Amino acid sequence: MKSQPSKQSIHGRLPVYKDHSRRAFLQSAAGGFGGLALTSLLASESDSAPHHAAKAKRVIQIFCPGGMSQVDTFDYKPELEKRAGKPFDPDGKLQFFASKPGNCQPSHWKFRQHGESGRWMSDLFPKLSTCVDDMAFVYSMHSKTALHGPACFMMNTGFTLPGFPSMGSWVTYGLGSEADDLPAFVVLPDPRGLPPGGIINWGAGFLPAEHQATTLDTSNPQQPIADLFPPTEFAGSDRRVDHDQLQFLQKLNRLHQESRQTNSELEARIKAYEMAARLQLSAPEVIDVTRESESIRKLYDVEHPETGPFGLQCLLARRLVQRGVRFVQIYCGAENTTAKKIRPNWDSHEDVVRDHGYWGEVLDSGASALLKDLKQHGMLDDTLVICTTEFGRQPGAQGKEGKGRDHNAGAFTAWLAGGGIRGGAEYGATDDLGFKAVESPVYCYDLHATALHLLGIDHTRLTYYQNGIQRRLTDVHGHVIGEILA
């Protein structure tokens, strides 16, 4: 009888067949490390199925939680300067997220044009401004919500509700990994804490559990992954697990799995244990930046007490993609309630100068170093770099002293660079005050569709059957932003 493809195959990937004799063969072949190598090769072959020629091989995404102000960073609004101090809403009809609109508040930093492209950028980013000719700006981003958690979920997964796969999970599901001894999807959370919504931001949702991210703790080089090494009292002087022990454990795990073929979490756990053994060697090596030259460490400013932690994250991102990791996400900011410092993220309700002044220096130093380092390593051409936040901030002042800005789901800016991006390009626009996206409004769906396109994936064909629906990262939306492509 001819085998039939499973409903959980995706368009563009090899179908999964319900052939019990073949399954039995693969199960028996997987009993040892030789079998594991065979199944790994078969899996990598079936996963690598681009729909068209790719411009990018890998992605580094910088996420700035809290809501970065577009009118203080990338979106220059001369009209806002002209109306400074005048009521933003003279009729009193508007209600911002958590306040009534105050007076018009122009940027706290001067805007200047930079590079051959003449793109505007504020003085908040003196280092990043030297990279504008490698960057493309999408000025008309907007979100469906002004709540941090749901907006972060939307930007990461395409949905405001938790439980959907993140972009990194979709990418690795569609393309697999280029690394044998490192995860395909790695997240570097801010050392101050997790972002709004926590680890759900990089979860695999209903995709096979193996596609969720592995987090690296950059503040603990001796244990970069939680519980990676066994306690020394059990492992003796050598903290690596004995090869014979691993082989025996592998056999037990596969025997246990034989009668539980539909449990993707079990399969993911087994693969995670197998990967953990390899990570005992690879993770300490990749996080050891002392192997980098002094000039590179200085470029990322890794010794600086404030900008250094994010600089280290950016340097590690380059080291990870250099070793075959497909998708790396870096967080520039943490959750308000989990971080102990006064400036946990970009959420500047009380004092934009204080908060954005701090985080602007952090992002400026690390992101500019990353772009320059990728370029000098010859990797920028096929590495897509994306920087975004979950929403923007209001052009009207907030607070008794008028120093803050409220949430604004109607407008924010994202920028992209590298693999397949036309440097110096721009797309979309907000109104004269930077309040609302009015020209070619863009949701996360369009950004996701563009990123997948550059990786060789048609976003309408990367699907997964779940509860009667062929799900996709872009839901039923999304178009590729061709104007910013090279």
C-alpha positions as CSV (number, residue, x, y, z in Angstrom):
1,M,0.0,0.0,0.0
2,K,1.4,3.4,-0.9
3,S,2.4,5.6,1.9
4,Q,0.5,8.9,2.5
5,P,2.0,12.1,3.6
6,S,1.2,13.3,7.1
7,K,-1.0,16.5,7.5
8,Q,1.9,18.0,9.5
9,S,4.2,18.3,6.4
10,I,4.7,21.9,5.1
11,H,4.7,23.1,1.6
12,G,8.2,23.2,0.4
13,R,9.5,20.6,2.8
14,L,9.8,16.9,2.2
15,P,6.6,15.1,3.4
16,V,6.6,12.9,6.5
17,Y,5.4,9.4,5.6
18,K,3.5,7.0,7.7
19,D,5.5,3.9,6.7
20,H,5.8,1.6,9.7
21,S,8.5,-0.6,8.3
22,R,10.6,2.4,7.4
23,R,10.0,3.9,10.8
24,A,11.0,0.7,12.5
25,F,14.3,0.7,10.5
26,L,15.1,4.3,11.5
27,Q,14.2,3.5,15.1
28,S,16.6,0.6,15.3
29,A,19.3,2.5,13.4
30,A,19.0,5.3,16.0
31,G,20.1,3.1,18.9
32,G,23.7,4.3,18.9
33,F,25.7,7.4,18.0
34,G,26.1,6.1,14.5
35,G,22.4,6.0,14.1
36,L,22.0,9.4,15.6
37,A,24.4,10.8,13.0
38,L,22.3,9.1,10.3
39,T,19.0,10.6,11.5
40,S,20.7,14.0,12.0
41,L,21.8,14.0,8.4
42,L,18.4,12.9,7.1
43,A,16.7,15.6,9.2
44,S,19.0,18.3,8.1
45,E,18.5,17.3,4.4
46,S,14.7,17.4,4.8
47,D,14.7,20.7,6.7
48,S,16.8,22.6,4.2
49,A,14.2,23.4,1.5
50,P,14.2,27.0,0.4
51,H,11.5,28.1,-2.0
52,H,13.8,30.4,-4.0
53,A,17.3,31.7,-4.0
54,A,18.2,33.1,-0.6
55,K,20.0,36.4,0.0
56,A,20.6,35.7,3.7
57,K,21.7,32.5,5.4
58,R,21.1,33.6,9.0
59,V,19.4,36.3,11.1
60,I,20.4,38.4,14.1
61,Q,17.5,40.2,15.7
62,I,17.9,43.0,18.2
63,F,14.8,43.5,20.3
64,C,14.4,46.7,22.4
65,P,11.5,46.0,24.8
66,G,9.7,48.9,26.5
67,G,8.8,51.0,23.5
68,M,11.6,53.0,21.8
69,S,10.6,56.6,20.9
70,Q,10.6,57.0,17.1
71,V,10.6,60.8,17.3
72,D,13.7,60.8,19.5
73,T,15.7,58.3,17.4
74,F,15.0,57.8,13.6
75,D,11.8,59.6,12.6
76,Y,12.7,63.3,12.1
77,K,9.7,65.6,12.6
78,P,10.4,69.4,11.9
79,E,6.7,70.2,12.4
80,L,6.9,68.8,16.0
81,E,9.7,71.3,16.7
82,K,7.6,74.2,15.3
83,R,4.7,73.2,17.6
84,A,6.8,72.7,20.7
85,G,5.0,73.6,23.9
86,K,1.6,73.9,22.2
87,P,-1.2,71.5,23.2
88,F,-1.0,68.3,21.2
89,D,-4.8,67.8,21.4
90,P,-6.4,71.3,21.8
91,D,-9.9,69.9,21.7
92,G,-9.2,67.4,24.5
93,K,-10.8,64.4,22.6
94,L,-7.8,62.1,22.6
95,Q,-6.8,59.6,25.3
96,F,-3.3,58.1,25.2
97,F,-2.6,54.7,26.7
98,A,-2.1,55.8,30.3
99,S,-2.6,59.6,30.1
100,K,-4.3,62.6,28.5
101,P,-2.1,64.2,25.8
102,G,0.2,67.0,27.0
103,N,2.0,69.6,25.0
104,C,3.9,68.8,21.8
105,Q,7.3,67.6,22.7
106,P,10.0,67.5,20.0
107,S,13.0,65.3,20.1
108,H,15.3,65.7,23.1
109,W,18.2,65.1,20.7
110,K,19.1,67.0,17.6
111,F,18.6,65.3,14.3
112,R,21.2,65.3,11.5
113,Q,21.6,63.8,8.1
114,H,24.2,61.1,7.6
115,G,26.0,59.2,4.9
116,E,25.6,59.3,1.2
117,S,21.9,58.4,1.6
118,G,21.3,61.4,3.8
119,R,19.2,59.4,6.3
120,W,18.2,61.3,9.4
121,M,19.2,60.1,12.8
122,S,19.3,61.8,16.2
123,D,22.5,62.5,18.2
124,L,21.4,59.7,20.5
125,F,23.3,57.4,18.1
126,P,26.6,59.0,17.2
127,K,28.2,55.6,16.4
128,L,25.3,54.0,14.6
129,S,24.9,57.1,12.4
130,T,28.1,56.1,10.7
131,C,26.4,52.9,9.5
132,V,23.3,54.5,7.8
133,D,24.3,53.5,4.3
134,D,24.1,49.9,5.3
135,M,20.7,50.3,7.0
136,A,17.1,50.4,5.7
137,F,14.5,52.2,7.7
138,V,10.8,51.2,8.0
139,Y,9.1,54.3,9.5
140,S,5.5,53.2,9.3
141,M,5.5,50.3,11.7
142,H,2.5,50.0,14.0
143,S,1.0,47.4,16.4
144,K,-2.5,46.2,17.4
145,T,-1.9,46.8,21.1
146,A,-0.1,49.2,23.4
147,L,0.4,46.6,26.2
148,H,4.0,45.5,26.5
149,G,3.5,41.8,26.8
150,P,1.0,41.3,24.0
151,A,2.9,43.8,21.7
152,C,6.1,41.8,22.3
153,F,4.3,38.6,21.5
154,M,3.0,40.2,18.3
155,M,6.3,41.4,17.2
156,N,7.9,38.0,17.9
157,T,5.2,35.6,16.9
158,G,2.6,37.5,14.8
159,F,-0.1,37.2,17.5
160,T,-1.0,39.2,20.6
161,L,-1.9,36.0,22.5
162,P,0.8,33.7,24.0
163,G,1.4,30.2,22.7
164,F,2.3,30.8,19.0
165,P,5.7,30.0,17.5
166,S,8.3,32.7,17.4
167,M,9.9,33.8,14.2
168,G,13.2,32.1,15.2
169,S,11.3,28.8,15.7
170,W,9.6,29.2,12.3
171,V,12.9,29.9,10.6
172,T,14.6,26.9,12.1
173,Y,11.6,24.7,11.4
174,G,11.8,25.7,7.7
175,L,15.5,25.7,7.2
176,G,17.1,23.6,10.0
177,S,20.5,24.3,11.3
178,E,24.0,24.7,9.8
179,A,25.7,23.9,13.2
180,D,26.3,20.3,14.5
181,D,27.3,21.3,18.0
182,L,25.3,24.4,18.7
183,P,21.5,25.0,18.7
184,A,19.8,26.4,15.6
185,F,18.1,29.2,17.6
186,V,19.8,31.0,20.4
187,V,18.5,33.9,22.6
188,L,20.6,36.2,24.6
189,P,18.3,37.8,27.2
190,D,19.4,41.1,28.8
191,P,21.5,40.3,31.9
192,R,19.1,42.4,34.0
193,G,16.2,40.0,33.4
194,L,13.7,38.6,31.0
195,P,11.6,40.8,28.7
196,P,7.8,41.5,29.1
197,G,6.1,38.1,28.6
198,G,9.3,36.2,29.5
199,I,10.4,33.1,27.7
200,I,7.1,32.8,25.7
201,N,8.6,35.4,23.3
202,W,11.0,32.7,21.9
203,G,8.8,29.6,22.4
204,A,8.0,27.0,19.7
205,G,4.3,27.1,20.3
206,F,2.6,24.3,18.5
207,L,5.7,23.5,16.3
208,P,7.8,20.5,17.4
209,A,9.3,21.4,20.7
210,E,12.9,21.1,19.4
211,H,12.5,24.4,17.6
212,Q,12.2,26.5,20.8
213,A,15.3,28.7,21.5
214,T,18.2,27.9,23.8
215,T,19.1,30.8,26.1
216,L,22.6,31.7,26.9
217,D,23.4,33.5,30.1
218,T,26.1,36.0,29.2
219,S,26.7,36.9,32.9
220,N,27.8,33.4,33.8
221,P,30.6,32.2,31.5
222,Q,31.2,29.1,33.7
223,Q,27.6,28.0,33.2
224,P,26.2,29.8,30.1
225,I,23.3,27.3,29.9
226,A,21.4,26.4,33.0
227,D,22.4,22.9,34.3
228,L,24.7,22.3,31.4
229,F,27.3,20.7,33.6
230,P,26.6,18.1,36.3
231,P,27.6,19.0,39.8
232,T,31.3,18.3,40.4
233,E,30.6,15.9,43.2
234,F,28.9,13.6,40.7
235,A,31.2,14.2,37.7
236,G,34.6,14.3,39.5
237,S,37.3,16.6,38.2
238,D,36.0,16.3,34.6
239,R,32.6,17.9,34.4
240,R,31.8,16.3,31.0
241,V,29.6,13.3,31.0
242,D,31.3,10.0,30.1
243,H,30.9,8.8,26.5
244,D,29.8,5.4,27.6
245,Q,27.2,6.9,29.9
246,L,25.8,9.0,27.1
247,Q,25.6,6.0,24.7
248,F,23.7,3.9,27.3
249,L,21.4,6.8,28.1
250,Q,20.8,7.3,24.4
251,K,19.7,3.7,24.0
252,L,17.3,3.9,26.9
253,N,15.8,7.1,25.6
254,R,15.1,5.7,22.2
255,L,13.6,2.5,23.6
256,H,11.3,4.7,25.7
257,Q,10.3,6.7,22.7
258,E,9.3,3.8,20.4
259,S,5.8,3.6,21.8
260,R,5.4,7.4,22.0
261,Q,6.0,8.6,18.5
262,T,3.5,11.5,18.6
263,N,5.1,13.1,21.6
264,S,7.2,15.9,20.1
265,E,8.2,17.1,23.5
266,L,9.8,13.8,24.3
267,E,11.7,13.8,21.0
268,A,12.8,17.4,21.7
269,R,14.0,16.4,25.2
270,I,16.0,13.5,23.8
271,K,17.6,15.8,21.2
272,A,18.2,18.4,23.9
273,Y,20.1,15.9,26.0
274,E,22.2,14.9,23.0
275,M,22.9,18.5,22.2
276,A,23.8,19.2,25.8
277,A,26.6,16.7,25.6
278,R,28.1,18.5,22.6
279,L,27.4,21.9,24.2
280,Q,29.6,21.0,27.1
281,L,32.5,21.6,24.7
282,S,31.1,24.1,22.3
283,A,29.3,26.5,24.6
284,P,32.2,27.5,26.8
285,E,34.3,28.0,23.7
286,V,31.8,30.2,21.9
287,I,31.3,32.4,25.0
288,D,35.0,32.8,25.7
289,V,35.6,36.2,24.0
290,T,39.2,36.3,25.3
291,R,40.0,34.5,22.1
292,E,39.0,37.6,20.2
293,S,41.6,40.3,19.4
294,E,42.0,43.3,21.7
295,S,40.8,45.5,18.9
296,I,37.5,43.5,18.5
297,R,36.8,43.5,22.3
298,K,37.5,47.3,22.3
299,L,35.1,47.8,19.3
300,Y,32.3,46.1,21.3
301,D,33.4,48.0,24.5
302,V,32.9,44.7,26.5
303,E,34.8,46.1,29.5
304,H,32.5,49.1,30.0
305,P,30.3,48.6,33.1
306,E,27.1,49.9,31.4
307,T,27.4,49.3,27.6
308,G,29.7,46.3,28.0
309,P,27.0,43.6,28.7
310,F,25.1,44.4,25.5
311,G,28.3,44.7,23.6
312,L,29.2,41.2,24.8
313,Q,25.8,40.0,23.6
314,C,26.4,41.5,20.2
315,L,29.9,40.0,20.0
316,L,28.5,36.6,21.0
317,A,25.8,36.9,18.3
318,R,28.5,37.3,15.7
319,R,30.5,34.3,17.1
320,L,27.3,32.2,17.1
321,V,26.3,32.9,13.5
322,Q,29.9,32.5,12.4
323,R,29.6,28.9,13.8
324,G,26.4,28.1,12.0
325,V,23.6,29.2,14.3
326,R,20.7,30.1,12.1
327,F,18.8,32.6,14.3
328,V,20.1,34.7,17.2
329,Q,17.9,37.1,19.1
330,I,19.5,39.7,21.4
331,Y,17.4,41.6,24.0
332,C,18.4,45.2,24.8
333,G,16.3,45.8,27.9
334,A,14.4,43.7,30.5
335,E,11.0,43.6,32.2
336,N,10.1,46.6,34.4
337,T,9.2,44.4,37.3
338,T,12.1,42.0,37.2
339,A,15.1,44.3,36.8
340,K,16.5,46.0,39.9
341,K,18.0,49.0,38.2
342,I,16.2,52.3,37.8
343,R,16.2,52.0,34.0
344,P,15.2,48.4,33.2
345,N,14.2,49.1,29.6
346,W,13.0,51.8,27.1
347,D,9.7,52.4,28.8
348,S,10.1,56.2,29.4
349,H,6.9,57.4,31.0
350,E,8.6,59.7,33.5
351,D,11.9,60.8,32.0
352,V,12.9,60.2,28.3
353,V,16.3,61.9,28.6
354,R,17.2,59.7,31.6
355,D,15.9,56.4,30.2
356,H,16.6,56.8,26.4
357,G,19.8,58.5,27.2
358,Y,21.0,55.4,29.0
359,W,19.6,52.8,26.6
360,G,20.6,54.9,23.5
361,E,24.2,54.7,24.5
362,V,23.9,50.9,25.1
363,L,22.3,50.2,21.7
364,D,24.5,52.7,19.9
365,S,27.7,51.0,21.0
366,G,26.7,47.4,20.5
367,A,24.7,47.6,17.3
368,S,27.2,49.7,15.5
369,A,30.0,47.4,16.5
370,L,28.0,44.4,15.3
371,L,27.4,45.9,11.9
372,K,31.0,46.9,11.4
373,D,32.4,43.6,12.7
374,L,30.1,41.6,10.4
375,K,31.2,43.7,7.5
376,Q,34.9,43.3,8.2
377,H,34.4,39.6,8.5
378,G,32.7,39.5,5.1
379,M,29.5,38.2,6.8
380,L,27.1,41.2,6.5
381,D,26.2,40.3,2.9
382,D,24.5,37.1,4.0
383,T,23.5,37.9,7.6
384,L,20.2,39.7,8.0
385,V,20.2,42.1,11.0
386,I,16.9,43.4,12.3
387,C,16.3,45.9,15.1
388,T,12.9,46.6,16.4
389,T,10.8,47.4,19.5
390,E,7.2,46.4,20.3
391,F,5.7,49.9,19.8
392,G,6.7,53.6,19.8
393,R,6.0,56.6,22.0
394,Q,3.8,59.6,21.8
395,P,4.8,63.0,20.4
396,G,3.0,64.7,23.3
397,A,4.6,65.0,26.7
398,Q,3.5,62.9,29.7
399,G,3.8,63.5,33.4
400,K,3.6,66.5,35.7
401,E,6.9,67.8,34.6
402,G,6.4,66.9,30.9
403,K,9.5,64.8,30.7
404,G,8.0,61.5,29.7
405,R,6.2,59.9,26.7
406,D,3.3,57.5,26.8
407,H,2.9,54.3,24.7
408,N,2.0,54.7,21.1
409,A,0.9,51.6,19.1
410,G,0.2,53.8,16.1
411,A,3.8,54.5,15.0
412,F,7.4,53.2,15.5
413,T,10.5,52.6,13.4
414,A,12.3,49.4,12.6
415,W,15.6,49.1,10.8
416,L,17.3,46.3,8.9
417,A,20.8,45.7,7.5
418,G,22.8,43.1,5.7
419,G,21.7,40.1,3.7
420,G,19.7,41.3,0.7
421,I,18.8,44.8,2.2
422,R,19.4,47.9,0.1
423,G,21.4,50.2,2.4
424,G,20.2,53.7,2.8
425,A,16.6,52.8,1.8
426,E,13.5,54.0,3.5
427,Y,9.9,52.9,3.5
428,G,6.6,54.3,4.8
429,A,6.0,57.5,6.8
430,T,4.2,58.8,9.8
431,D,2.2,62.0,10.0
432,D,3.8,65.4,10.5
433,L,4.0,64.9,14.3
434,G,5.0,61.2,14.3
435,F,1.7,60.2,15.9
436,K,0.4,57.7,13.4
437,A,1.7,55.7,10.4
438,V,-0.1,57.2,7.4
439,E,2.0,56.1,4.4
440,S,2.3,52.4,3.6
441,P,1.5,51.3,7.2
442,V,3.4,48.1,8.2
443,Y,2.6,45.4,10.7
444,C,4.9,42.8,12.0
445,Y,3.5,40.5,9.3
446,D,5.2,42.5,6.5
447,L,8.5,42.5,8.4
448,H,8.3,38.8,9.0
449,A,7.4,38.1,5.3
450,T,10.4,40.2,4.2
451,A,12.8,38.4,6.5
452,L,11.5,35.0,5.4
453,H,11.8,36.1,1.7
454,L,15.4,37.0,2.2
455,L,16.1,33.6,3.7
456,G,14.6,31.9,0.6
457,I,11.2,31.2,2.1
458,D,7.8,32.1,0.7
459,H,5.9,33.1,3.9
460,T,2.6,31.8,2.5
461,R,4.0,28.3,2.0
462,L,5.8,27.9,5.3
463,T,2.8,26.3,7.2
464,Y,2.0,23.8,10.0
465,Y,-1.3,22.0,10.4
466,Q,-2.7,22.7,13.9
467,N,-6.3,22.3,15.1
468,G,-7.8,22.2,11.6
469,I,-5.8,25.3,10.4
470,Q,-2.7,25.6,8.2
471,R,-0.9,28.0,10.5
472,R,1.8,30.4,9.4
473,L,4.0,33.1,11.0
474,T,2.2,35.8,9.0
475,D,-1.3,34.4,9.8
476,V,-3.4,35.5,6.8
477,H,-1.5,38.7,6.2
478,G,1.8,40.0,5.1
479,H,3.6,41.2,2.0
480,V,7.3,41.5,1.2
481,I,8.6,45.1,1.4
482,G,10.3,45.1,-1.9
483,E,11.3,48.7,-1.7
484,I,14.0,48.0,0.8
485,L,15.5,45.0,-1.0
486,A,18.7,45.2,-2.9
